[in-house]
Each structure stands twice: as C-alpha cells, then as structure tokens.
Amino acid sequence: MNRDIAFTTPHGRLDGLLSIPENPGGLVVVALLHPATHAPALPAALAERHLASLSLELLTAQELQFPDSAHNVPLLADRLLHAIDLLARDADTAELPVGIYAEASVTPAAIRVAARRDKQVHALVCHGGIADLAGLQYLELLGAPLLMLVAQDDAAAAGAFRRAAGHLACLHALERLQGGELPAPRAAAWFDRHLV
C-alpha cells in the first residue's frame, strides 16, 4: 500500500510517501531535505525485509531558496518530530516501531529526534553529515542503536562521528562505504537487525 502524506508549515507544504508492505515489522522515516535527494533504492530494500517507509521532505520549495535552511538543525528536528508524532496517531502506523534514516545535513537533527523520542525510535542510520552538531545533551541521551555510514573520502563525517562516539552510551558503529557503494543495503540490514 502506498499513500501520499502532507502537512503544512508557515512556509508551505511538506510532502511524503508512505509505503507499507504486507505484515510490516517496523517503519523507517527516510528524512530528505527535498525531492532531489530521494533515493528509491532504500524504500525498496526496506520493503524486501517487510519494513514500511515514509520518505519525507523536510524543507519547502520556498526554504530551498535559502542555503542556510539545510543547516538549521532545530528547524529540521522540529519537522522530523512532527512526522514521528503524526505516525504515532495514524491507524496504519501507530503500532509499528520506528527507525530514522538521515543523510548529510539531516544527521544531527535525526540524532536529536531519536534522543527525544526514545520510546518510539528504535534504530537510526546516518549517511554522512556532522554527527556532533546534534549537541552533547542529545548524544548522551541517545538510546537507539546508531549506524554511521561514511564514504571512503569523507574525512569530515568520520572525524565528527569519532568525536561524537565518545559521548554515546548506545550501541553504535562506523562503517565506510566503498567507492560507488550505495548505502541502502547496509542501512536496511541495520534496521532489520535492530528495529524488528
């Protein structure tokens, strides 16, 4: 089953696509800055493991005109929190354990949200991004198992995660992607292991 989901903000509408396979064991919020960042490989890989997905845009068309919006961690976290709360009230998803997949600029916001919604968010995968921008309080509170995927040449993301890891009490791992390797298979395997 596929459903379009949308909610409004003071700056416009945010759109998402909810995909639910038969008898899902969990649901992963695929947090996107905008449609161009959508990677259909991940929802497909999740569906193969009987996991639902919500691919959700976190920035409106108006906000995309301002580069700073992509680095506004409180704004992105608020949007993601709203989505998690929406799922908790939806009849099709309310009973499913939730995971979050985030890329690049969304990574620190996803860590904040997973820390604040620890009873709902059971697993987290981040692909790139500066993890320690989440803030010390949220790193220390994070309970969900966290997988950090970084490209071989992404020294900034790897360094930020090593700094963040010193404050993490949760299960966490850093894995480097080989040249051209897509993150979807590793992310789906992590969610299959820790979400279901």
N, C-alpha and C positions, 0 to 999 in steps of 0.2 A: 504494500500500500504506500502510495506517495501522496503527500499533502503539502500545499503551499501554506506557509505561516508568515504573518507580517505583524509588526507592531509599530506604532507611530512614536516619534520623538519630536521635540520642539523644532528640530531641523529637517524633518522629513521622515519618510517611511523606511524601515529596515525589512528586508525580505529574507526568507529562509525556506529550505526544502526539507521536509521531514520524510524519511524513508524507513518503513518498518517491514522487515521480513516476517515470515510466519514464525510464531513462537520465539520472539526475541528474548535473549538473556540479559540484555542491557542496552544502553543508548549512549552514543558518543556525540557530543556537541563539537562540530568541526567549525572552529571560530575563524572567520575570514574578515579581512579588512574590507574587501569589496569583491564583486563577482569575478574580476580578472584573476584573482588568486585562487579560485576554486579548482581543486584537484579531484576530478571524479574517481580517480583510482582508489582513494581511501574509502568513500562510501561503498564502493563495490567490494573491496577487500573485507570491510566490516560485515556486509550482508552475507558473504560466504561463510562467516563464522557466526551467523544468526545474531548479529548485533545491529540495532537500529542506528540511524544517524540523523542529526539535524545540522545541515550546512547553513550557517547563518552569517549574514553580512553585519558587521559591527559599525560601519560608517555609512552615512547617507551620501547621495550624489553631491549635495552641497558641501559637506565636510571634506570630501575627497579633493576639493579645490585648494585646500589648505594643508600643506605637508605636515605641519605640526600636529594635526589631528591623529595621525598614525602613531605618534609617540605620547599621546595623552593617556597615561596608564589609568588614572581614576575614571576617565570617560569610558574607556574600553571595558574596564572592570564592571562599571555600573550596567553597561549594555549586556554583558555576559551574565551578570547576576539576574537581570530581568528575564533573560532567556531560561535560566535554571528554574526560577520561580514559576515561569509560565509552564514549563514541562511538569512541574510538581502538581499543577492544577488541571492538567489535560488528562482526560479519561484514557487516552491511548498510551500515555507515557508515565502516568503518576507512580506506578508500581515498579518502574524499571530503575536499576542502579545506573548512575550517570558517570560518564567519563568526559574529559575535555581534551581535544587536540588543538594545539595552537602553533602558529608559525610566526617567526621573526618578531615584529613589534607587539604581537598579541601575547607573547610568552609571559612577561611579568604580570600582565592583567590576569591571565589564566591561573597563575600561581596564587595570586591574591584571592581569586574567587574560590578555588579549591580549598584554600585555608579557611575561608569564611563559611563555606557550605560543606563542612567536613562530614556531615551525616548524609549528604546527598551525593557528593562527588567521591567516587571510589578509586579512580585511576586518572593519571594525567600523562600526556605525551606532548613534548615541545620540540619543535624542529627549528633550530637556530634561535636567535634572539638573546637578549642580555638578561639572564635569569635574575641576577642580583638586584636589578631595578625594581623587583617586586617589593623590596623592603625587608629589613631584618625581622620585624614582627611577624610578617606573613611566612617567611621562610621557616622560622622557628615553630609556627603553628601548623604548618602543612603536615597532614597525616596520610594523604593519598600517595600510593606508590608513583614515583615520578621517573619517566624515561626522557633523557635529553638526547636528541639526535642532532649531530652536527656534521657538516660537510668536512672533508679532509682538510681544506684550506681555510676553514672558518676559525681562526685563532681567537678572535674576539669572543665568540659564543662559548668556545671551550674554556677560555680563561674565566669568563663570567660565571660559568657553571661551577668551576673548581672553587671560586670564591664563595659561591652560594652554598656549596655542598658542606662546608664547614659549619653551617648553621642548620642543616637539615637533620631532623630526627627520624624522618620517614625512610622507607626503602627507596633508594634512588640509584640510577645507573646512567653512565655516559657512554654512548655508542657513536662511533664515527662511520658515516656513510662513505662507501667507496665512490669513485668518480662515476657520475651518471646514475647512481643507485637511487631509486625512488624510496621515500620514507614509508609509504603505505604498508608494505608487508611487515616491517618491524613494528610499526605502530599498532596494526591490527593484532599481531601476536601478543603484544603487551596488554592490550585491552582484553583479549581472550583469556589471558592468564590471571589478570588482577581484577577484572570487572565482573565477570560472570560468577 
